[in-house]
Amino acid sequence: MSLRKRIEKSTFLANVLARLAGTYLSFCQRTTTWQSEGVDDLRAAMAEGPVLLVMWHSRLMMSAYHWPIADGTLSSLHDTSPIGRVVGVLHTRAGLRPMKMSRKTTNIAASRTVLKRVKEGVSIGMTGDGPLGPARQVNDATLEWARVTGIPVFGYAFTTTKERRLDSWDQMLVPKPFGKGAYVFRRFDDAFPRKPTADEQEALRQSLQDFLNKVTRDADQLLGLPEGP
């Protein structure tokens, strides 16, 4: 049986890998000199209620360590793929409240789960292009949950001077220790109509796509790095 299948079937193996990954990422978090933008704006919004945090899949790796958990918890969404299972366990260990979403789950059923968490005062975190891409293209679920919840939308991205890229569909950024790092939280100000037309939906998709690209670019520029995936 392949490692992928073993992770899909074994909670124990997912826990082991999450423990190893968490130890490594915690070490990177501690040994990286970080600068940030937008954290105070995020905290101010959270003081009034939950938010929807959106990021590109390639920049999700450090989100659990940068989320201001003292100001409110976050329910991160993950699928049942091997990396999704590991991320779910990793986020649980970081104090977040991940939600497993099967690819077979309908948008209606998923939206009910998300709304229940929001009504409990819990913020929601998700990737705009995950779990399978295409990379940097906003999917329907992101637009649907922003519309249904009606809560403020924030974008997130991180970058480091020492990193490697995984050979994955999104070229996921994995930090290395002892570098310089930056992360950005930024509020998306466009309104989501309750019943958007097809044209309004596509305009919002493009606007949110451009916004997440800018958040990612801003994080890279804080360190004077060229924009990456």
N, C-alpha and C positions, 0 to 999 in steps of 0.2 A: 504493500500500500504506500502511495506517495505521501510526502510530508504534508502536502496540501490537504489530502483526504483525512489524514490523521488529525490535523488541527480542526477540521470541520466537524469531526466526530468526537473529539476528546476535549472536554472542559479542563481536565488536568493538564494536558499539553499546552492549551491556550494560556492557562495560568502560569505555567513554567516560563513560556516565552515572554509573557507580559511582565513577569518579575525581572527577567534578564533585561528586557527593553527598558523597563522603568528605572532600573539601577543605572543603566548607561545614560539615559536621557536626563535623569536627575544629576548625574555627574557633569554632563554637558551644561545643564542649566547653572550649576554652581560655579563652574570654571570659566564661563563665558561672561565677558563684560557687556552688559546689556544697556541699551538706551531705548526709550519708547515714546510714542506719541498717542494721544487720545484716550489714555486710561481715565483721566479725570472726567471727560465727557461721558464715557461709558458708565462710570460710577454714578454720575448725576442722573443719567437715564434710569439706571437700576434702582435708584432710590424711589422712583415713581412706579416701578413695576418691572416685570420681566422683559427681556429683549430677545430678538432672533439674531444669532451670530452666524454669519456666513463667510466661508473662505474657500479658496481653491484647494482641491484635494492634495496638490503637490506641496502645500504650505501648512498642513494640519498638524505636523508631528509635535510641535511644542505648544499647541493651543491650551492644553490642560495645565501647563506650568505658568502660563501668562494670564489666564483668566483670574480676575480678582475675586476669589471664592469667598473671602471674608465679607463681601458685599452681597452675595447671593449665589446659590448653586446653579449648575448648568446641566441640562440633560443633553448629552451628545448622542446623535443618531449614528448607528453603525449597522452594516449589513451582516450576513452570515458567511461571508467569504473568510478565508483564513486570516487575512490582515484585519478584516473587520472584527472578527472575534477577539483577536489580540488587542486591538485598539479599545474594544469595549471593556475588557478586563483591566487594561492599563488605566483607562479613565476612571474606573471604579476605585482602583488603588490610589488615584490622585484626589479622590474625594468628590468626583462628579457622579451624576446619575445617568449613565448611558441607557439608551433604549435600542433594543435589537429590532431591526426592521427587515423582514424577509422580502426578497425581490418579488415574491408572489403576493405580498400584501397590497391591497387596493389603496388608491389615494384616499378614498373615503374612510377606510378603516384606520389608516395611518394618521389622517387628520384628526380623528376622534382621540387617538392616543396623545397626539401632540397637544390638542386643546385641553385635555384633562390635566396635563402637566402645567400648562400656562395658567389655568385657573387655580392651581396650587401655588402660583407665584414663582414657578421655576422657569428660568430662561432656557432657550433651545439653541443648540449648536449643530450646524450641518455644513456639508460641503456642497457648493453650488453646482459642481460638475461630477460628483461621485454617485455611486461607487465605481462606475465603469467608464465614465467619460461620455462623449469626447472631452478632452482636456480643455478647460477654460471656456466651456459653453454651458450657460446656465440651464438647468433642467426644469421641467414643469413643476416638480415637487417643491422646489424653492419658492417659485412664484405663488403656488397654491397656498403654502403654509404662511407666507407673508400676508397674503390676502385674507385668509380665514382667521388668523390670530389677531391681525390688526395692531400688533405690537411693533415698537421701533426696530428697524433693521440696522445692524452694525456689520461692517466688514472687518476682517482680520487677516494679517499676513506677518510672517517673520522671515528673517534672513540671517545668515552668519558669514563671516569671512572664511571659516573653515567648515567645509561641508563635502558631502558626496551625494551623487544622484543615483537613485535606484534604477535598475533596468525595468521600468514599469511604464504603463500607458501614459502616466502623468509626469514621469521623471521626478518622483518624490524627493524632496530635499531632506536629507538626514544630517544633523549637525555633528561636528567633531568638537572635542573639548579644546579649551585654551584659546579661543578666538574672540572676536568682537561680534556682537549680535544686536539686532534691532527688531522691534515689533511695533505694529501700528493697529489701533482700533479707530474706525472712522464711521460716522453715522451716514446712512443713505437717506436722503431727504425726499425722494420721490414718493408720491402717494400711490397706494394700491387700491383701485376701485373695487367695490364689492362684487360688481358684475361687469368685468372688463370685456370690451369687444375684442375680436381677434386681433385687430390692428393695435389696440391699446396693450394687449398681452405681449405682442412681439416688440413693441416699443419699450415696454418695461424690461423685457428680457435683455434687449441690447443695452439699455441704460445701466442695468445692474451688472452686466458683463463688463462694460467700460469702467464702472465704478470699482469692481474687484480688481481689475487689471491696474487701475490707478493706485489702489491701496497697496498692492504688491509692489508696484514700481516705487511708491513712496518709501516702503521699508528698505528696498534695495538702495535707494538714493541716500538714505540716512547714513549708510556706510560707504557711499561713493562707489557702489558696485553696479555693473551693467545689469539691466533687467534680465531675469531668468525665468524659466517656466514656473 
